[in-house]
Amino acid sequence: MVTIQDIAEKLNVSKGTVSKALNGATDVSETLRKSILETAVEMGYSRTLHKRDAKTLCIFIENMSCQEPNDFGYDIVVGFRKAAEPSGYLVEVVPLDDKTQKRTRYDEYMLKHNYAGALFLGLSLSDVWLHDLQTAHTPAVLLDNYIKANPYTCYMGVDNAEGMDLAVAHLRSLGHTRIGYLSGGLGSYVNQARYSAFFHALRKNDLPDDPHLAGSDYFFSECLQKHLPTLLKQNVTAILCSHDLLAHTVMLHCLELGIRIPQDLSIIGFDDLPLCSYTMPPLTTIRQDRTQLGKSGFYALSSLLAGVPISTLLLHAQLILRQSTAAPKEHP
């Protein structure tokens, strides 16, 4: 176990100087502080192994809204705090951007700001810190992102395979045999996971799994103008969407085209955002209990802080039936 004394001897400075640098004292130059932080990380120093006062946790948020109750991340943050604060932790929410990730490595940032561990919301596969986390020593829990072979990280989320199985089985029970899929861009782990889970669910239910039954794009306009017409030409009678906002957009576009939901086309979303009860018609979807996701994020992080190398923590998915799905017209 690397100590502050080890770092001091490595750099030929006093133990007090190292301690000040790690705790953000203003009487240590920025150049020396950076050198100490980099050396601490290279030597494998972990604040969690010396955490007399490391009682602050961080929620990093990128590509996700969390300010208002209707925002996807809002309940996750609330759930995390509900679990963490009674256990004596302070929780800080920190917006994350490319500039921060390129300027400072993850472990260095955590040491500099005295954070014991972090929950990540919204990381994409192109993020610099997603690469840093492969060898990081500061515990981190990632919503919908998986880091292989690092005992200091945990993948947390809903069981996407179970969710897709529930959705496809429901449509199959109604008589749908041609089911399509529309997805956001495949530059995120969760979209890739749901994309693969969709085809696995088709095969599990003995339904056609032609790759042309799915389309994905970062832009809703491409999904509507390119992929939706392609699916309709293949006579699909139902479409699953990778998330509710996309499903709602598809429903509105179908209304403009004169396609009735669910009489002509059934639609299922994923997430169960608050808007799902108020779409026309109300949207059938796969629920993610976001408050429970937040609590689970803390449970996973506290386990990592205690030295228990949890790899994956998944919540069960739940199918929420509303009025956007029905039997296809040809079904008796």
N, C-alpha and C positions, 0 to 999 in steps of 0.2 A: 504494500500500500504506500503510494507516494505521498510524502508529507510536504508541508511548507518549508521545512528545514532542507529537504532534498532539493527543492527548487532554488532556495537561497544559495546552497553550496554550488549548484550547477552554474549559476550566474555570477557567483562571487559578490553577492549583496547580502544585506542583513535579512533575517527572518521577518523583522518588523516591516521592512520595505516591501517584501513579498505580500505580507498580510494586507498592508495598506493598498497595494495595487489591486489585489483580488477584491477588495471591498470598496473600491472607487474613491479613495482618499484624494483630495485635491492637491496635496503637496508632493505627489509623484508625477513626474513628467509623462506626457502622453507617449513619448517614444519608449521610455522604460516600462510603462504599464503594458504597452503592446508586446514588448519583448517577454515580460513575465507571463502574460496570458498565453502567448504562443508556446513558451517553454513548458508551462503547466499542462497544456493540452498534449504536447508531444510526449511528455513523460507519463501521461495517463493519470494525472491528478483528477480526482472527482470530489466535488464539494459534498456530494451526498454521503461520502464515507467519513466526512468530518463535519456533519451538519449540526453543530450546536445552535446556530442561528439561521440556518437555511430553511426557513419555513414559508417561503414565498414560491408559488407556482405561477406559471405563465400560460396563457392561451394565445397562441399565434393564429391570426386569422388572415387569410388571403383568398380572393375570389369568392367571397361569401359575405352576405349581409347578416348583421346580428343586432341592429339597433332597435328595431321595432318588433312587437309581438308577432307580426305576420312573417317576419324574416326567418329563413330556414335555420340560421345559427342561433337565434335568440334563445330558444328553449334549451339548446345544448349548453350554452353558457350558464343559464340559470341552473340547470341540473348539476353541472360540474360544481358550481358554487354551493349548492345545497348540500353536496356530499363533502366538499373540501373544507369549508369554513367551520363547521362544527368539529372537525378534526384538528383545528388549530392552525390551518394554513390561510395565508393571505393569497388572493387570486388577482392577478393583473391581466387585462386583455390588451394585447399589443398587435396593431396592424403590421402585417409583414409585406415587404416589397422586394423587388430585385436588387435595389441599391444596397439594402441592409445585408442581404445574403452574399452579395459579391464583395462587400467591404470587410465583413467579419465572419469567420467560421462559427458554426453553431455552438460548439463547446466553449469557444472563447466568449461569445456573446453571453452565454449562460453564466460563466464565471464572473464576467465583468458586472453583470446586473444582479448577481446573487440569487439566481433562480435555481431551485432544487430540481425542477423537472418541468416538462411542457406538454400541453395538448395542442396538436396541430389540426386546424380546420381549413380545408380548401387547397392544400398543396397540389400542384400539378406535377406530372412526370418530368417536366423540364426545369423544375426548381433546383437551384444550386444546393440548397440545404438537404434536399432529398438524397443527393449524392453524399453530402457530409454525414448524414445520419447512418450510413452504412458502417461507419467506423466510430461513431460518437460514443462517449462514455457517460453523458448526461441523460438520464431517463427521458424517454419521449413516447407519447401515445399518439398515433396518427389515425384520424378518421378516414376510412376508405383508402388507405395507402399501406402497402406492406413492404417492410424491409427484411431481407433474408439474412439469417445467421448472425444477427446482432442481439444479444441478450438484454440490451438496454432499450430496445424498442418493442412496441406492441401495435398490432393492427386491430382497430376497433371499428365496429359498424353493425349493420343488419345483415342477416344471411341472404345475400342476393340470389343464390341458387334456390333457396327455399321460396323466396318471393316470386321468382319467375315460374317455378313449379306450380305454385298456387294459382297464379294468373292464367297460365296455359291450361291447367286442368279445369279451371272454371269455364273457360271458353270452350274447351272440348266437351264438357258436360252439357253445354247449351246447344251443341251440334256444329260448332265451327271447325272446319278442317283446313282452311287456308288462312293462316294467321301471319301478319306482317309485323315488322318491328322498326321503329324510328328512334334514333339515338342522337344525343349531342356528340361532339367530336370525341374521338377515341384517344385524346391526349391525356386522359386521366385514368387512373387505375380502376375507379369504380365503374366508369363507362365501359371499359374493356371487360370487366368482370360480368356486368349485366348483359353485355352483348354475347359473351360466350355462354352465360347461363340460359339465355333465351333459346339458343339452338340445342343445348342439352335438354331443356324442357320439352322442346318439340319432339326430339328423339324418344324421350321417356314416355311421351304420350302417343307414340306411333303416328306422328304427323310429318308431312313433308318438311325437310330442313334445307331446302335450296338456299344457297347464300344470297340469291337475288331477292329473297324475302325480307331483307334488312337493308336499311340505309342510314348513314350517319353523316353529320356535318356540324361544324362549330356554329353555323349560322342557321337560324330558324327558316330564313327565306329559302335556303337551298333544300331543306327538308320538305318545305311546302311546294316549291316550284319544280323540284326534280324528283325527289324520292317518293313523295306521296303519290303523284301520278303513276310512277312506275309500279307501285304496289297495287293501285286500283286497277291497272291494266292486267295484272295477274289474278284479278278476281278475288282478292282477299276480302273476307267478310268481317275481319276484326284486326285491330292494330294495337300493339303494346307500345308504350313510349317509355324512354329511359327516365323521365321525370315529369312531374305534374304540369309544369309551365309549358313544356313542349306539347303535352297532351291537350291542354286547354287551347293552345294556339292552333293545333290541328282541328279541334272541334269547331272553332270559330271559322276557320278556312273552309271546312266542309259545309258549314251553314251557308257561306257565300256561294258555294258551288251547287247548292240545292241537295246536298247529301244529308239525309236525316240520321241523327244519332239518337237511339241505337237501331232504328228500324232498318236502315240501309247499311250501317257500319257501326260495329261496337268498338269502343275506345277504353283502354285501361292505362292509368298513369302509375307513377311510383313516387312515394314520399308521404302522401296524405297531408299536403299543405292545407291551411285553413280555407283557402279559396275553393277547395274541392266540393264543399257542401253547397256552394253558391253558383257553380257553373251551370250552364243550360245545355243538357240536363246535368244534375249532380254527378260527379266523376267517380266511377269505380277505380280503386287504386290499391297499392300496397303500402301499408302504414309503416313508417319508421317512428317509434316513440322517441322523440328527440330529447325529452327530459331524461328518460332512462338512458339514452345514449350518453348524455352529459355525465350522469352519475357513474355509468360504466367506465367512462374515460378516467374519472378519478380513481375508481377501484383498481383499474389496471395500472395506473401511474403509481398509486401507493404500494402496489405489489412490487413493481420494478424498484421503487425506492427502498423497499425492504429486502431486495436481493432475490426476489422470486421472478425468474425469467419467463413471464407470460408472453407467448408468441401472438396469440389471436384471441379476441373476445368478441363473439357475435351474438346479437340479439335475434330472437325468432321474428320472422316477418309475419304480418297479418293482412289477410285480404279483406278490404272494406268494400262491401257491395252497395252500389248506388244505382242510378238509373241510366248509366251510359253503356251498359251491356245488356244484350237480349239475344234470343235465338235468331239465327240468320233467316232471311225470308224463305229460303228453300226448305228450311227445317219444318216438319209438320208440327 
